[in-house]
Amino acid sequence: MKNTSKSGENVVDWTKVRKSEANSAFRSGDSQKVVELSHSKPASSEMRPGPGFRVNSKYERVSTELVAKLSRFETPDISDALNRMFTMDPAIRNVVNDKPLCGVALTVKVFPGDNLMVHKALDVAKPGDVIVIDTSGGSRNALVGDLIGNKAKHLGIAGFIVDGLVRDLPGLRDVGLPIYSTGITAFGPLHRGPGELGHTVSCGGIVVNSGDVICADGSGIVVVRKEFAADTCDYLSEQTERMANYVNSVKAGNFSNDWVDQQLAQDECEFD
């Protein structure tokens, strides 16, 4: 990846320009110029277009109808249907209210302590979307506050999942959107980048792609990958009546734990 920029119709490779200037100054004996170049900002510190600094707004999305169907189920049931493999770290929880959240994910990956791409996400997100933020391990700065919250509400964004901190809690409560995060701080972010929008992220230990479905409630957060969202919904629908009957039987005291002994015997458990 080259350190380049466009000037008119030409593409300027600034790394080559600086190297050429340095070589020229050294050959000519211009010590002052050599010193100036050695004290200039290193090319490696500049942001470059490409991995780590890019926006993707074109991705396959789960239908609104399918999201609505999935929203009827509680996260423990969804997690079980996915073999308990797609549930986020419980440290991420709703810090604003007790509202559940279900919608299509728009993923954001930020540089630690920076939220430039979170602001850009407001332009890309569609009504009903859930903005999912990978903080790249940042654990000091807030990535969402009441200003972003208010803008998101007006744009119809459903809520946020932040693998990190938020701030302005009273203001966020006034906004009323469900915002799941690991905690609260007064320490605000910068707005400079780099970052990625619409690409694969890791949030709460789970890989998330834009277009996946996020289901969150008081029990946790589950990611339903878009490629098996329809099958998962069908399975949950099929199991609903059976599970309801089982729960009602347990509540009424009609149950048996014979299956426990059967499992222990199958695994040849040793008893004293």
C-alpha positions, -999 to +999 in steps of 0.1 A: +000+000+000+015+033-011+014+066+007-002+085-021-026+114-028-042+128-060-031+162-074-053+170-104-051+139-126-018+127-112-012+104-082+016+116-060+036+090-041+048+110-011+072+083+002+091+084-031+091+122-031+106+125+004+132+098-004+142+116-036+144+150-018+166+134+010+189+118-016+192+150-036+200+171-005+226+146+007+243+145-027+244+183-029+258+187+005+228+207+016+231+199+053+203+223+063+179+205+040+189+171+053+182+183+088+148+197+078+138+165+062+150+144+092+128+165+115+097+163+093+067+140+101+075+104+093+056+091+062+047+060+082+026+081+106+002+093+079-031+076+073-033+058+040-064+046+021-071+009+023-071-016+052-077+003+084-091+034+067-121+025+044-159+026+042-181-001+028-218+008+023-226-021+000-234-054+017-262-080+018-288-073+044-313-096+062-349-086+054-369-064+077-395-092+079-370-117+091-356-093+117-392-088+130-397-125+133-364-130+152-372-101+176-400-123+190-376-147+206-355-142+237-317-143+235-312-175+255-334-194+231-316-179+201-283-187+217-293-223+222-305-226+186-270-215+175-253-242+197-243-215+222-216-203+199-226-167+189-232-150+223-212-119+232-192-113+264-217-105+292-196-075+302-215-057+273-249-048+287-276-022+284-263+007+305-292+031+296-325+013+301-340-021+299-351-021+263-344-051+241-327-045+207-330-063+174-318-051+140-294-054+111-258-047+121-237-019+107-202-026+118-176+000+129-140-005+138-122+024+154-087+034+164-086+032+202-100+064+216-113+078+183-149+078+169-146+095+135-161+064+118-189+062+144-200+097+132-198+085+095-219+054+104-248+078+110-247+087+073-246+050+062-270+034+086-306+027+076-336+030+099-338+001+123-300-007+121-279-015+151-244+001+151-219-024+164-186-009+175-153-027+178-130-004+199-098-022+190-092-028+227-097+008+237-107+009+274-105+046+284-124+068+260-161+069+254-172+062+218-208+073+220-224+102+239-257+121+240-250+140+207-245+109+187-275+094+205-298+122+196-287+122+160-291+084+158-327+087+172-337+112+146-323+090+119-343+060+131-313+039+142-324+012+166-294+013+191-258+006+197-236-023+208-202-010+220-173-032+231-161-003+252-174+028+270-200+055+265-206+088+283-233+115+290-255+090+308-283+114+318-285+126+282-285+091+268-313+082+292-333+112+278-326+099+242-340+065+252-323+043+227-310+010+240-272+013+242-252-017+253-216-011+265-191-022+290-194+009+311-195+047+315-167+074+316-164+111+313-134+107+290-143+117+255-129+106+221-110+122+193-124+126+158-094+120+135-094+083+124-083+059+112-111+033+112-133+011+092-170+011+084-190-018+070-162-044+073-158-074+095-153-067+133-149-085+165-173-074+193-176-091+226-155-120+213-178-127+184-172-119+147-198-096+132-204-086+096-226-058+084-259-073+074-260-098+103-288-096+129-281-084+164-305-096+191-300-082+226-320-081+258-315-083+296-300-118+292-273-110+267-264-103+230-265-128+202-253-125+167-273-143+140-252-145+109-271-135+078-263-167+059-282-188+085-307-163+098-337-178+080-329-213+091-324-202+127-358-184+126-375-215+112-360-237+139-370-214+167-406-212+153-408-250+152-395-253+188-417-226+203-447-248+211-426-278+224-406-255+247-437-238+260-452-271+269-421-283+286-418-250+307-454-252+317-450-288+328-419-279+350-438-250+365-466-274+374-442-298+390-445-325+362-409-334+353-384-362+356-346-361+360-342-396+346-322-382+317-295-371+341-288-406+352-289-418+316-263-393+307-241-402+337-244-439+328-235-433+292-204-414+302-195-442+327-195-418+357-179-433+388-199-432+420-185-438+455 
